[in-house]
Amino acid sequence: MPSQLMRIALMAVVTGAQVLQADPLVHTFSIVARDPATGDMGVAVQSHWFSVGSIVTWAEAGVGAVATQSFVDPGYGLRGLGLMRGGVSAPEALKQLVAKDPQPEGRQVAMVDVQGRVDVYTGTSAVAAAGHFVGEQFSVQANMMANAKVWPAMAEAYRRTQGDLADRLLAALDAGQAAGGDARGRQSAALLVVKAKGTGRPWVGADRIFDLRIEDHPQPLVELRRLLRLQRAYGHANRGDELMTEKRVDAALVEYAAASRLAPEIVELPFWHAVTLASIGREAEAAPIFRAVFAKEPLWLEMLVRLPAAGLFPNDPALLARIKALAR
């Protein structure tokens, strides 16, 4: 398989085009969308290329989302978000960037802004099957597909799927894959969802609801859904911690329980649920959870013993002894 630089050089020889830069070749299918109910925005993608999410997916809370693919110029992501941040609509931002691009014929780019205005561009050199569809506050686009059914199937799945934006974006990708997907197969995928409004502190991660990448996997969409489930679970756990700091114990316990239900294979989640219960005097409720945790992974008994010194569990030798007995 020739390298991406070799393929760009070959294209230049065949077409007589001047190669101004060695743009990555990311042939793929993707979707950008804004959820009209919440205002959240996102982009999702799958490709037969390593680490597709590191170059195709761009989004910023309170601004918009961009998918840049085919002969990728990452500047469409950076500059597109910059223009939208300055108040330029997604369609106008895309139009401006395409007009200034010395090699627009190889691009495929989609943008949606915070108001749901959306547009997509597919250059004439995008490898067939290539095309796009613009719907209400969303766009699907694809190139080098097995057939021309991919992007219509994505649009239909997105429109008919219930759930939050992440669920609908992944439904679109699943439909695209089921319709034929990338003509070369599959390798990587990514999901990026941001909030309708920015916090002003993007460095703490609060603006990003989901930011998941599958760099290399035989079934990237299956793995992406697994990670989405885990992120939802840890989201409940983190919310539980926030509620504990607010001394809203009962509400925190509901979140911890939800985390454990979503990811029963992650033993640490019920462990902290049990720790919280035991710490507030609800030892009888904590006991069966501790027993199940210790049976699966005994190392958590050793972890429990370390917690009192850190102020994360009551310094009560009798309580510790009773819980340690559950491991036997």
KOLTIVO-789378 format. One line per 2 residues: their letters; for each residue y, x, z of C-alpha. Coordinates in nm, 4 decimals, decimal comma, padded with zeros to 6 digits. Layout:
<pts>
A> Y X Z  ...
</pts>
This chain:
<pts>
MP> 00,0000 00,0000 00,0000  00,3291 00,1668 -00,1031
SQ> 00,5953 00,2241 00,1590  00,9039 00,0031 00,1633
LM> 01,1205 00,2875 00,0297  00,8798 00,3430 -00,2575
RI> 00,8825 -00,0259 -00,3431  01,2612 -00,0344 -00,3458
AL> 01,2640 00,2668 -00,5734  01,0073 00,1032 -00,8017
MA> 01,2161 -00,2123 -00,8196  01,5182 -00,0062 -00,9162
VV> 01,3223 00,1621 -01,1954  01,1823 -00,1656 -01,3274
TG> 01,5067 -00,3600 -01,3117  01,7507 -00,0815 -01,3775
AQ> 01,9341 -00,1704 -01,0578  02,1221 00,0829 -00,8510
VL> 01,9766 00,1191 -00,5022  02,2722 00,1294 -00,2657
QA> 02,0681 00,1311 00,0516  01,7051 00,1287 00,1582
DP> 01,6823 -00,2257 00,2880  01,3643 -00,3266 00,4710
LV> 01,1341 -00,5601 00,2808  01,0521 -00,8525 00,5057
HT> 00,8890 -01,1274 00,3014  00,8383 -01,4174 00,5351
FS> 00,8985 -01,7799 00,6278  01,1414 -01,8920 00,8953
IV> 01,3487 -02,1763 01,0372  01,6934 -02,1928 01,1963
AR> 01,8000 -02,5054 01,3833  02,0299 -02,6662 01,6369
DP> 01,8952 -02,9336 01,8684  02,1401 -03,2278 01,8473
AT> 02,0326 -03,3529 02,1908  02,0941 -03,0322 02,3873
GD> 02,3018 -02,8160 02,1543  02,0519 -02,5326 02,1921
MG> 02,0059 -02,3180 01,8811  01,7150 -02,1096 01,7647
VA> 01,5270 -01,9241 01,4955  01,1543 -01,8697 01,4494
VQ> 00,9629 -01,6615 01,1962  00,6204 -01,5391 01,0890
SH> 00,5366 -01,2641 00,8390  00,2786 -01,0169 00,7199
WF> 00,5001 -00,7325 00,8359  00,5116 -00,5349 01,1585
SV> 00,7650 -00,6490 01,4207  00,9333 -00,9167 01,2095
GS> 01,1384 -01,0422 01,5035  01,3185 -00,7119 01,5453
IV> 01,5042 -00,7572 01,2168  01,4924 -01,1228 01,1031
TW> 01,5940 -01,3227 01,4133  01,9522 -01,3331 01,5431
AE> 02,1159 -01,5826 01,7789  02,3949 -01,6017 02,0344
AG> 02,4577 -01,8754 02,2881  02,7590 -02,0883 02,2041
VG> 02,7793 -01,9320 01,8567  02,4833 -01,9834 01,6233
AV> 02,1563 -01,8529 01,4829  02,0702 -01,6466 01,1745
AT> 01,7535 -01,5605 00,9847  01,7905 -01,2706 00,7410
QS> 01,4863 -01,1824 00,5290  01,3479 -01,0816 00,1880
FV> 01,5396 -00,7566 00,1148  01,6874 -00,7566 00,4629
DP> 02,0405 -00,6550 00,5452  02,0631 -00,6797 00,9278
GY> 02,4393 -00,6982 00,8869  02,4008 -01,0629 00,7961
GL> 02,2879 -01,1186 01,1527  02,5542 -00,9130 01,3251
RG> 02,8421 -01,0033 01,0965  02,7323 -01,3643 01,0620
LG> 02,7381 -01,4160 01,4371  03,0702 -01,2336 01,4545
LM> 03,2285 -01,4657 01,1993  03,0906 -01,7772 01,3704
RG> 03,2073 -01,6463 01,7067  03,5544 -01,6311 01,5544
GV> 03,5405 -01,9965 01,4497  03,4139 -01,9652 01,0925
SA> 03,1533 -02,2270 01,0046  02,7984 -02,1172 00,9218
PE> 02,8261 -02,2183 00,5529  03,1561 -02,0377 00,5122
AL> 03,0304 -01,7282 00,6966  02,7274 -01,7112 00,4698
KQ> 02,9417 -01,7595 00,1616  03,1734 -01,4755 00,2640
LV> 02,8914 -01,2333 00,3354  02,7080 -01,3080 00,0107
AK> 03,0318 -01,2607 -00,1849  03,0808 -00,9137 -00,0345
DP> 02,7159 -00,8071 -00,0741  02,6611 -00,5506 -00,3538
QP> 02,2966 -00,6614 -00,3804  02,2895 -01,0358 -00,3015
EG> 02,0116 -01,1206 -00,5455  01,7474 -00,9801 -00,3120
RQ> 01,8595 -01,1650 -00,0002  01,7371 -01,4770 00,1716
VA> 01,9572 -01,5785 00,4642  02,0047 -01,8952 00,6697
MV> 02,2690 -01,9730 00,9322  02,3420 -02,2582 01,1712
DV> 02,6443 -02,2750 01,3993  02,7216 -02,4337 01,7343
QG> 02,8334 -02,7570 01,5649  02,5122 -02,7867 01,3641
RV> 02,6651 -02,6874 01,0318  02,3969 -02,5107 00,8334
DV> 02,3433 -02,3370 00,5017  02,0939 -02,1057 00,3315
YT> 02,0999 -01,8651 00,0399  01,8000 -01,7536 -00,1679
GT> 01,8714 -01,4785 -00,4189  01,7243 -01,4743 -00,7664
SA> 01,5161 -01,1633 -00,6898  01,3354 -01,3158 -00,3891
VA> 00,9641 -01,2842 -00,4638  00,7880 -01,6081 -00,5597
AA> 00,6962 -01,8441 -00,4264  01,0432 -01,8592 -00,2772
GH> 01,2735 -02,1420 -00,1814  01,4445 -02,3300 00,0970
FV> 01,5313 -02,6761 00,2264  01,8367 -02,7813 00,4279
GE> 01,8046 -03,0769 00,6622  02,0123 -03,2242 00,9411
QF> 02,1170 -02,9254 01,1542  01,8245 -02,7117 01,0362
SV> 01,7086 -02,5022 00,7435  01,3672 -02,3693 00,6407
QA> 01,3299 -02,0785 00,3988  01,0472 -01,8675 00,2619
NM> 00,9665 -01,5995 00,0090  00,6457 -01,4376 -00,1197
MA> 00,4539 -01,7463 -00,0152  00,1088 -01,8493 -00,1302
NA> 00,2639 -02,1587 -00,2915  00,5760 -02,3743 -00,3042
KV> 00,4424 -02,6235 -00,0486  00,5243 -02,4005 00,2477
WP> 00,8905 -02,4816 00,3140  00,8626 -02,8590 00,2489
AM> 00,5732 -02,8704 00,4965  00,7841 -02,6837 00,7511
AE> 01,0734 -02,9271 00,7133  00,8490 -03,2298 00,7537
AY> 00,6812 -03,0879 01,0639  01,0126 -03,0026 01,2264
RR> 01,1480 -03,3539 01,1671  00,8448 -03,5391 01,2980
TQ> 00,7610 -03,3210 01,6016  00,8593 -03,4355 01,9492
GD> 00,9518 -03,1954 02,2280  01,2172 -02,9357 02,2902
LA> 01,3583 -02,7026 02,0273  01,0951 -02,4337 02,0851
DR> 00,8135 -02,6841 02,0304  00,9698 -02,8060 01,7072
LL> 01,0368 -02,4573 01,5722  00,6772 -02,3532 01,6313
AA> 00,5511 -02,6765 01,4768  00,7409 -02,5804 01,1614
LD> 00,5774 -02,2373 01,1561  00,2327 -02,3853 01,2132
AG> 00,2878 -02,6223 00,9226  00,4042 -02,3403 00,6984
QA> 00,0940 -02,1401 00,7800  -00,1312 -02,4419 00,7246
AG> 00,0270 -02,4978 00,3830  -00,0569 -02,1439 00,2748
GD> 00,1917 -01,9183 00,4484  00,2648 -01,5623 00,3460
AR> 00,0652 -01,4705 00,0362  -00,0388 -01,1442 00,2052
GR> -00,1623 -01,3006 00,5295  -00,0105 -01,2807 00,8768
QS> 00,0786 -01,0079 01,1223  00,3815 -01,0774 01,3414
AA> 00,6004 -01,3632 01,4620  00,9026 -01,4293 01,6809
LL> 01,0882 -01,7089 01,8588  01,4483 -01,6916 01,9799
VV> 01,6245 -01,9899 02,1427  01,9696 -01,9716 02,3000
KA> 02,1809 -02,2139 02,4996  02,4506 -02,4383 02,3615
KG> 02,7111 -02,2620 02,5755  02,7296 -01,8972 02,6707
TG> 02,7590 -01,7888 03,0323  02,9866 -01,4980 02,9528
RP> 02,7171 -01,2681 03,0928  02,4652 -01,2261 02,8107
WV> 02,3433 -00,8970 02,9572  02,1576 -01,0797 03,2375
GA> 01,9516 -01,2823 02,9916  02,0734 -01,6208 03,1134
DR> 02,1946 -01,7196 02,7672  01,8480 -01,6856 02,6101
IF> 01,6021 -01,9620 02,6867  01,3169 -01,8013 02,4929
DL> 01,3025 -01,4554 02,3385  00,9462 -01,3773 02,2335
RI> 00,8007 -01,1377 01,9783  00,4508 -01,0761 01,8557
ED> 00,4677 -00,7358 01,6901  00,1111 -00,7137 01,5548
HP> -00,1702 -00,9661 01,5988  -00,4444 -01,1230 01,3845
QP> -00,3159 -01,4700 01,4825  00,0507 -01,4246 01,5707
LV> 00,1337 -01,7940 01,6016  -00,1522 -01,8541 01,8442
EL> -00,0361 -01,5606 02,0518  00,3257 -01,6771 02,0300
RR> 00,2300 -02,0156 02,1723  00,0425 -01,8449 02,4562
LL> 00,3482 -01,6411 02,5459  00,5694 -01,9496 02,5214
RL> 00,3447 -02,1228 02,7742  00,3653 -01,8222 03,0053
QR> 00,7427 -01,8030 02,9763  00,7666 -02,1701 03,0655
AY> 00,5473 -02,1024 03,3699  00,7550 -01,8085 03,4870
GH> 01,0668 -02,0142 03,4247  00,9402 -02,2638 03,6833
AN> 00,8611 -01,9789 03,9228  01,2087 -01,8298 03,8830
RG> 01,3657 -02,1690 03,9380  01,1563 -02,2013 04,2528
DE> 01,2994 -01,8746 04,3803  01,6527 -01,9990 04,3108
LM> 01,5856 -02,3195 04,5022  01,4457 -02,1242 04,7955
TE> 01,7688 -01,9278 04,8216  01,9469 -02,2635 04,8312
KR> 01,7070 -02,3712 05,1093  01,5780 -02,6584 04,8942
VD> 01,2222 -02,5907 04,9951  01,0514 -02,9073 04,8745
AA> 01,2106 -02,8776 04,5310  01,1072 -02,5110 04,5166
LV> 00,7469 -02,5987 04,5960  00,7438 -02,8455 04,3065
EY> 00,8529 -02,5655 04,0728  00,5928 -02,3231 04,2077
AA> 00,3196 -02,5810 04,1624  00,4331 -02,6471 03,8046
AS> 00,4181 -02,2747 03,7307  00,0607 -02,2533 03,8560
RL> -00,0487 -02,5526 03,6491  00,0995 -02,4104 03,3297
AP> -00,0619 -02,0690 03,3722  -00,3722 -02,1007 03,5919
EI> -00,4976 -01,7644 03,4699  -00,2028 -01,5818 03,6300
VE> -00,3181 -01,5412 03,9892  00,0181 -01,4148 04,1121
LP> 00,1858 -01,7514 04,0563  -00,0230 -01,9505 04,3079
FW> -00,0121 -01,6509 04,5429  00,3630 -01,6842 04,5869
HA> 00,3284 -02,0597 04,6124  00,0887 -02,0098 04,9040
VT> 00,3142 -01,7467 05,0609  00,6019 -01,9941 05,0598
LA> 00,3922 -02,2706 05,2127  00,2591 -02,0478 05,4888
SI> 00,6040 -01,9071 05,5606  00,7488 -02,2511 05,6323
GR> 00,4657 -02,3589 05,8606  00,2483 -02,5450 05,6086
EA> -00,0525 -02,3238 05,6589  -00,3074 -02,5988 05,5965
EA> -00,1709 -02,6514 05,2440  -00,1553 -02,2777 05,1804
AP> -00,5105 -02,2040 05,2927  -00,7057 -02,3381 04,9916
IF> -00,4622 -02,1679 04,7540  -00,5015 -01,8341 04,9331
RA> -00,8788 -01,8747 04,9335  -00,8866 -01,9306 04,5568
VF> -00,6485 -01,6398 04,4930  -00,8485 -01,3943 04,7056
AK> -01,1723 -01,5040 04,5392  -01,0317 -01,4240 04,1954
EP> -00,8395 -01,1069 04,2777  -00,8914 -00,9543 04,6256
LW> -00,6011 -00,7146 04,5760  -00,3619 -00,9952 04,6726
LE> -00,4870 -00,9760 05,0308  -00,3600 -00,6186 05,0498
ML> -00,0308 -00,7335 04,8974  00,0057 -01,0038 05,1613
VR> -00,0281 -00,7466 05,4407  00,2706 -00,5554 05,3006
LP> 00,5058 -00,8537 05,2925  00,6131 -00,8840 05,6600
AA> 00,7691 -00,5366 05,6612  00,9752 -00,6384 05,3578
GL> 01,0889 -00,9600 05,5220  00,8958 -01,1746 05,2758
FP> 00,6428 -01,3179 05,5217  00,6481 -01,3999 05,8944
ND> 00,5628 -01,1023 06,1163  00,2935 -01,3055 06,2891
PA> -00,0326 -01,1142 06,3446  -00,2241 -01,4308 06,4319
LL> -00,1142 -01,6024 06,1107  -00,2055 -01,2965 05,9069
AR> -00,5460 -01,2785 06,0719  -00,6223 -01,6416 05,9910
IK> -00,5222 -01,5946 05,6280  -00,7156 -01,2672 05,5981
AL> -01,0210 -01,4526 05,7226  -01,0016 -01,6791 05,4192
AR> -01,1025 -01,3828 05,2016  -01,4339 -01,3671 05,3830
</pts>
